[in-house]
Amino acid sequence: MSTSYDEVMQSLGLEPSRPKRGRPAGSTNVGVQPCGTYPAYMRHKQAREDACEPCLEAKRQYYRAWYAKNRDRIRASRRVGGGRA
């Protein structure tokens, strides 16, 4: 007679496991983005290769947008102790 993991956990008075979030086990490169996007730039960097020009431009745009969104928080941290507590 075989019992499942969840049944054993319940018999011990513990919570049964919940399915994990994210990609299914064994899946890789789900939704690979084409060159000229920030994820493609990161793929170049993880492969330890020089990024192509479209990916470099996508990285520049990404960081410009990030800085514009976080500008006030960055400036405030520079004024008061460099953001350290």
DSSP file (Angstrom, degrees, kcal/mol; ACC not computed):
  #  RESIDUE AA STRUCTURE BP1 BP2  ACC     N-H-->O    O-->H-N    N-H-->O    O-->H-N    TCO  KAPPA ALPHA  PHI   PSI    X-CA   Y-CA   Z-CA
    1    1 A M              0   0    0      0, 0.0     2,-0.4     0, 0.0     0, 0.0   0.000 360.0 360.0 360.0 130.7    0.0    0.0    0.0
    2    2 A S        -     0   0    0      0, 0.0     2,-0.4     0, 0.0     0, 0.0  -0.911 360.0-161.8-114.7 136.0    1.4    3.3   -1.0
    3    3 A T        -     0   0    0     -2,-0.4     2,-0.1     1,-0.0     0, 0.0  -0.891  21.1-117.6-116.0 149.4    0.5    6.7    0.5
    4    4 A S     >  -     0   0    0     -2,-0.4     4,-2.0     1,-0.1     5,-0.2  -0.342  25.1-111.6 -80.9 164.2    1.0   10.0   -1.1
    5    5 A Y  H  > S+     0   0    0      1,-0.2     4,-2.5     2,-0.2     5,-0.2   0.908 118.4  52.8 -59.0 -44.6    3.2   12.7    0.4
    6    6 A D  H  > S+     0   0    0      1,-0.2     4,-2.4     2,-0.2    -1,-0.2   0.881 107.5  51.6 -62.9 -38.2    0.2   14.9    1.1
    7    7 A E  H  > S+     0   0    0      2,-0.2     4,-2.3     1,-0.2    -1,-0.2   0.906 110.3  48.8 -64.6 -41.0   -1.6   12.1    2.9
    8    8 A V  H  X S+     0   0    0     -4,-2.0     4,-1.4     2,-0.2    -2,-0.2   0.921 111.0  50.2 -64.0 -44.2    1.5   11.6    5.1
    9    9 A M  H  <>S+     0   0    0     -4,-2.5     5,-3.0     1,-0.2     4,-0.2   0.912 111.7  48.1 -61.2 -42.8    1.7   15.3    5.9
   10   10 A Q  H ><5S+     0   0    0     -4,-2.4     3,-1.4     1,-0.2    -1,-0.2   0.889 107.9  54.6 -65.5 -38.7   -2.0   15.4    6.8
   11   11 A S  H 3<5S+     0   0    0     -4,-2.3    -1,-0.2     1,-0.3    -2,-0.2   0.793 107.9  50.5 -66.5 -26.0   -1.6   12.3    9.1
   12   12 A L  T 3<5S-     0   0    0     -4,-1.4    -1,-0.3    -3,-0.2    -2,-0.2   0.453 121.3-110.3 -87.1  -1.2    1.2   14.1   10.9
   13   13 A G  T < 5S+     0   0    0     -3,-1.4     2,-0.3     1,-0.3    -3,-0.2   0.719  77.1 128.2  80.3  21.6   -1.0   17.2   11.4
   14   14 A L      < -     0   0    0     -5,-3.0    -1,-0.3    -6,-0.2    -2,-0.1  -0.707  67.1 -94.2-108.6 161.5    1.0   19.3    8.9
   15   15 A E        -     0   0    0     -2,-0.3     3,-0.1    -3,-0.1    -1,-0.1  -0.505  41.9-118.6 -71.3 136.6   -0.1   21.3    5.9
   16   16 A P        -     0   0    0      0, 0.0   -10,-0.1     0, 0.0    -1,-0.1  -0.357  41.9 -87.5 -69.5 160.0    0.1   19.5    2.6
   17   17 A S        -     0   0    0      1,-0.1   -11,-0.0    -2,-0.0     3,-0.0  -0.282  37.5-139.8 -68.9 153.6    2.5   21.0    0.0
   18   18 A R        -     0   0    0     -3,-0.1    -1,-0.1     1,-0.0     2,-0.0  -0.842  30.9 -93.4-110.0 150.3    1.3   23.6   -2.4
   19   19 A P        -     0   0    0      0, 0.0     2,-0.1     0, 0.0    -1,-0.0  -0.358  45.5-114.0 -62.4 142.0    2.2   23.8   -6.0
   20   20 A K        -     0   0    0      1,-0.1     2,-0.1     3,-0.0    -3,-0.0  -0.459  27.0-124.3 -76.5 149.1    5.2   25.9   -6.7
   21   21 A R        +     0   0    0     -2,-0.1     2,-0.2     3,-0.0    -1,-0.1  -0.413  67.5  39.0 -85.1 166.4    4.9   29.1   -8.7
   22   22 A G  S    S-     0   0    0     -2,-0.1     3,-0.1     3,-0.0    -2,-0.0  -0.579 100.3  -5.0  99.0-157.6    6.8   30.0  -11.8
   23   23 A R  S    S-     0   0    0     -2,-0.2     3,-0.1     1,-0.1    -3,-0.0  -0.397  77.7-100.2 -75.2 150.0    7.9   27.8  -14.7
   24   24 A P    >   -     0   0    0      0, 0.0     3,-1.8     0, 0.0    -1,-0.1  -0.319  53.0 -83.4 -64.1 153.1    7.3   24.1  -14.7
   25   25 A A  T 3  S+     0   0    0      1,-0.3     3,-0.1    -3,-0.1    -3,-0.0  -0.309 114.7  20.9 -59.6 137.0   10.3   21.9  -13.8
   26   26 A G  T 3  S+     0   0    0      1,-0.3     2,-0.4    -3,-0.1    -1,-0.3   0.339  90.0 126.0  88.8  -7.2   12.6   21.3  -16.7
   27   27 A S    <   +     0   0    0     -3,-1.8     2,-0.3     3,-0.0    -1,-0.3  -0.690  34.2 178.7 -87.8 137.7   11.5   24.2  -18.8
   28   28 A T        +     0   0    0     -2,-0.4    -3,-0.0     1,-0.1     0, 0.0  -0.960  56.0  13.4-135.0 153.8   14.2   26.6  -20.0
   29   29 A N  S >  S-     0   0    0     -2,-0.3     3,-0.8     1,-0.2     2,-0.5   0.863  72.1-178.8  51.8  44.0   14.3   29.7  -22.2
   30   30 A V  T 3   +     0   0    0      1,-0.3    -1,-0.2    -3,-0.1    -7,-0.0  -0.639  69.7   0.5 -74.6 121.7   10.5   30.2  -22.0
   31   31 A G  T 3  S-     0   0    0     -2,-0.5    -1,-0.3     1,-0.2     2,-0.2   0.945  83.3-157.7  68.9  50.2    9.6   33.2  -24.1
   32   32 A V    <   -     0   0    0     -3,-0.8    -1,-0.2     1,-0.1     8,-0.1  -0.430  14.1-132.7 -63.4 126.5   13.1   34.2  -25.3
   33   33 A Q        -     0   0    0     -2,-0.2     4,-0.1     1,-0.1     3,-0.1  -0.552  18.5-114.7 -83.4 145.7   13.1   37.8  -26.2
   34   34 A P    >   -     0   0    0      0, 0.0     3,-0.5     0, 0.0     6,-0.3  -0.286  44.0 -78.5 -74.3 163.5   14.6   39.0  -29.5
   35   35 A C  T 3  S+     0   0    0      1,-0.2     3,-0.1     5,-0.1    20,-0.0  -0.272 113.4  54.9 -58.8 148.4   17.7   41.3  -29.7
   36   36 A G  T 3  S+     0   0    0      1,-0.4     2,-0.3    16,-0.1    -1,-0.2   0.534  90.2  97.7  98.8  10.6   16.9   44.9  -29.1
   37   37 A T  S <> S-     0   0    0     -3,-0.5     4,-1.9    -4,-0.1    -1,-0.4  -0.895  81.9-116.8-126.1 158.5   15.2   44.3  -25.7
   38   38 A Y  H  > S+     0   0    0     -2,-0.3     4,-2.3    20,-0.2     5,-0.2   0.911 115.2  53.8 -62.4 -43.1   16.5   44.5  -22.2
   39   39 A P  H  > S+     0   0    0      0, 0.0     4,-1.8     0, 0.0    -1,-0.2   0.878 108.3  51.0 -59.0 -34.7   16.0   40.8  -21.5
   40   40 A A  H  > S+     0   0    0     -6,-0.3     4,-2.1     2,-0.2    -2,-0.2   0.889 107.1  53.5 -68.1 -37.7   18.1   40.0  -24.6
   41   41 A Y  H  X S+     0   0    0     -4,-1.9     4,-2.1     1,-0.2    -1,-0.2   0.932 109.2  48.8 -58.7 -45.1   20.8   42.4  -23.3
   42   42 A M  H  X S+     0   0    0     -4,-2.3     4,-2.6     1,-0.2    -1,-0.2   0.854 107.0  55.9 -64.6 -34.2   20.9   40.4  -20.0
   43   43 A R  H  X S+     0   0    0     -4,-1.8     4,-1.7     2,-0.2    -1,-0.2   0.909 106.4  50.8 -63.6 -41.3   21.1   37.2  -22.0
   44   44 A H  H  <>S+     0   0    0     -4,-2.1     5,-2.2     1,-0.2    -2,-0.2   0.936 111.7  48.1 -58.5 -45.9   24.2   38.5  -23.7
   45   45 A K  H ><5S+     0   0    0     -4,-2.1     3,-1.4     1,-0.2    -2,-0.2   0.893 109.1  51.5 -65.7 -40.2   25.7   39.4  -20.3
   46   46 A Q  H 3<5S+     0   0    0     -4,-2.6    -1,-0.2     1,-0.3    -2,-0.2   0.839 109.3  51.3 -65.4 -30.7   24.9   36.0  -18.8
   47   47 A A  T 3<5S-     0   0    0     -4,-1.7    -1,-0.3    -5,-0.2    -2,-0.2   0.439 113.6-124.1 -82.3   0.3   26.6   34.4  -21.8
   48   48 A R  T < 5 +     0   0    0     -3,-1.4     2,-0.3     1,-0.2    -3,-0.2   0.898  67.8 128.5  56.1  45.2   29.6   36.6  -21.1
   49   49 A E      < -     0   0    0     -5,-2.2    -1,-0.2    -6,-0.1     2,-0.2  -0.882  68.9 -91.7-124.7 160.1   29.6   38.0  -24.6
   50   50 A D        -     0   0    0     -2,-0.3     2,-0.1    -3,-0.1    -5,-0.0  -0.506  46.5-119.0 -69.1 135.4   29.6   41.6  -25.9
   51   51 A A        -     0   0    0     -2,-0.2    -1,-0.1     1,-0.1   -10,-0.1  -0.471  26.3-114.3 -74.9 146.3   26.0   42.9  -26.4
   52   52 A C     >  -     0   0    0     -2,-0.1     4,-2.2     1,-0.1     3,-0.2  -0.312  32.6-101.7 -73.8 165.2   24.9   43.9  -29.9
   53   53 A E  H  > S+     0   0    0      1,-0.2     4,-2.4     2,-0.2     5,-0.2   0.885 120.3  53.1 -60.5 -42.8   24.1   47.5  -30.6
   54   54 A P  H  > S+     0   0    0      0, 0.0     4,-1.9     0, 0.0    -1,-0.2   0.891 111.3  47.7 -60.7 -36.1   20.3   47.1  -30.5
   55   55 A C  H  > S+     0   0    0     -3,-0.2     4,-2.2     2,-0.2    -2,-0.2   0.873 109.5  52.7 -71.3 -36.5   20.6   45.5  -27.1
   56   56 A L  H  X S+     0   0    0     -4,-2.2     4,-2.2     2,-0.2    -1,-0.2   0.909 110.1  48.4 -63.6 -41.2   22.9   48.2  -25.8
   57   57 A E  H  X S+     0   0    0     -4,-2.4     4,-2.3     2,-0.2    -2,-0.2   0.885 109.8  52.1 -66.0 -37.9   20.4   50.8  -26.9
   58   58 A A  H  X S+     0   0    0     -4,-1.9     4,-2.3     2,-0.2   -20,-0.2   0.888 109.0  50.9 -64.2 -38.5   17.6   48.8  -25.2
   59   59 A K  H  X S+     0   0    0     -4,-2.2     4,-2.5     2,-0.2     5,-0.2   0.918 109.2  50.8 -63.9 -42.9   19.7   48.8  -22.0
   60   60 A R  H  X S+     0   0    0     -4,-2.2     4,-2.3     1,-0.2    -2,-0.2   0.923 111.8  46.9 -60.6 -44.5   20.2   52.6  -22.2
   61   61 A Q  H  X S+     0   0    0     -4,-2.3     4,-2.4     2,-0.2    -1,-0.2   0.901 110.9  52.6 -64.1 -40.9   16.4   53.1  -22.6
   62   62 A Y  H  X S+     0   0    0     -4,-2.3     4,-2.4     1,-0.2    -2,-0.2   0.936 112.6  43.8 -60.4 -47.5   15.6   50.8  -19.7
   63   63 A Y  H  X S+     0   0    0     -4,-2.5     4,-2.7     2,-0.2    -1,-0.2   0.847 111.0  54.3 -70.8 -33.1   18.0   52.6  -17.4
   64   64 A R  H  X S+     0   0    0     -4,-2.3     4,-2.4    -5,-0.2    -1,-0.2   0.937 112.3  44.3 -62.1 -44.7   16.8   56.0  -18.5
   65   65 A A  H  X S+     0   0    0     -4,-2.4     4,-2.0     2,-0.2    -2,-0.2   0.899 113.8  50.4 -66.0 -40.6   13.2   55.0  -17.7
   66   66 A W  H  X S+     0   0    0     -4,-2.4     4,-1.9     2,-0.2    -2,-0.2   0.926 112.1  46.9 -63.5 -44.6   14.3   53.4  -14.4
   67   67 A Y  H  X S+     0   0    0     -4,-2.7     4,-0.9     1,-0.2    -2,-0.2   0.911 110.7  52.1 -64.7 -42.3   16.2   56.5  -13.3
   68   68 A A  H  < S+     0   0    0     -4,-2.4     3,-0.4     1,-0.2     4,-0.3   0.889 112.2  46.8 -61.2 -38.5   13.3   58.8  -14.3
   69   69 A K  H  < S+     0   0    0     -4,-2.0    -1,-0.2     1,-0.2    -2,-0.2   0.854 123.2  33.0 -70.3 -35.2   10.9   56.7  -12.2
   70   70 A N  H  X S+     0   0    0     -4,-1.9     4,-2.3    -5,-0.2     5,-0.2   0.240  83.5 112.8-107.4  11.3   13.2   56.6   -9.2
   71   71 A R  H  X S+     0   0    0     -4,-0.9     4,-2.7    -3,-0.4     5,-0.2   0.892  77.3  48.2 -54.8 -48.7   14.9   60.1   -9.5
   72   72 A D  H  > S+     0   0    0     -4,-0.3     4,-2.2     1,-0.2    -1,-0.2   0.910 112.7  48.1 -63.2 -42.0   13.3   61.6   -6.3
   73   73 A R  H  > S+     0   0    0      2,-0.2     4,-1.9     1,-0.2    -1,-0.2   0.890 112.8  49.0 -65.3 -39.2   14.2   58.6   -4.2
   74   74 A I  H  X S+     0   0    0     -4,-2.3     4,-1.6     2,-0.2    -2,-0.2   0.931 112.0  47.6 -66.6 -46.2   17.8   58.5   -5.5
   75   75 A R  H  X S+     0   0    0     -4,-2.7     4,-1.5     1,-0.2    -2,-0.2   0.885 110.9  52.0 -63.7 -38.4   18.3   62.2   -4.9
   76   76 A A  H  X S+     0   0    0     -4,-2.2     4,-1.8    -5,-0.2     7,-0.2   0.894 108.3  50.9 -65.4 -39.3   16.9   62.0   -1.4
   77   77 A S  H  <>S+     0   0    0     -4,-1.9     6,-0.8     1,-0.2     5,-0.7   0.830 108.5  52.5 -69.4 -29.9   19.2   59.2   -0.5
   78   78 A R  H  <5S+     0   0    0     -4,-1.6     3,-0.2     4,-0.2    -1,-0.2   0.822 109.6  49.6 -72.5 -30.7   22.2   61.2   -1.7
   79   79 A R  H  <5S+     0   0    0     -4,-1.5     2,-0.8     1,-0.2    -2,-0.2   0.880 110.6  48.9 -74.7 -38.2   21.3   64.2    0.4
   80   80 A V  T ><5S-     0   0    0     -4,-1.8     3,-1.3    -5,-0.1    -1,-0.2  -0.782 134.0 -49.3-113.1  89.1   20.8   62.3    3.7
   81   81 A G  G > 5S-     0   0    0     -2,-0.8     3,-1.2     1,-0.3    -3,-0.1   0.635  92.3 -76.8  67.0  16.7   23.7   60.0    4.5
   82   82 A G  G 3 <S-     0   0    0     -5,-0.7    -1,-0.3     1,-0.2    -4,-0.2   0.737  85.2 -63.6  69.2  21.1   23.9   58.2    1.2
   83   83 A G  G <  S+     0   0    0     -3,-1.3     2,-0.3    -6,-0.8    -1,-0.2   0.564 101.5 130.8  81.0   8.5   20.8   56.1    1.9
   84   84 A R    <         0   0    0     -3,-1.2    -1,-0.3    -7,-0.2     0, 0.0  -0.748 360.0 360.0 -98.1 144.4   22.4   54.2    4.8
   85   85 A A              0   0    0     -2,-0.3    -1,-0.1    -3,-0.1    -3,-0.1   0.446 360.0 360.0 -89.8 360.0   20.6   53.9    8.1
